[in-house]
């Protein structure tokens, strides 16, 4: 399994940029949704190539919840 990572950049104006890597398909949204609920309004999304790759069975959001 590849390394899964979420990086947050908090700017001086209070906005937060969130970037994921190693999460395939819709897994990035499933993993980050609970965090985003606490951060506030999402004003935009930009999908990467990983978003369009199929998630492998047993990877991603389900496994994140088991850790």
HELIX and SHEET records of a PDB file:
HELIX    1   1 UNK A   27  UNK A   39  1                                  13    
HELIX    2   2 UNK A   49  UNK A   52  5                                   4    
HELIX    3   3 UNK A   61  UNK A   66  1                                   6    
SHEET    1   A 2 UNK A   5  UNK A  10  0                                        
SHEET    2   A 2 UNK A  16  UNK A  21 -1                                        
END                                                                             
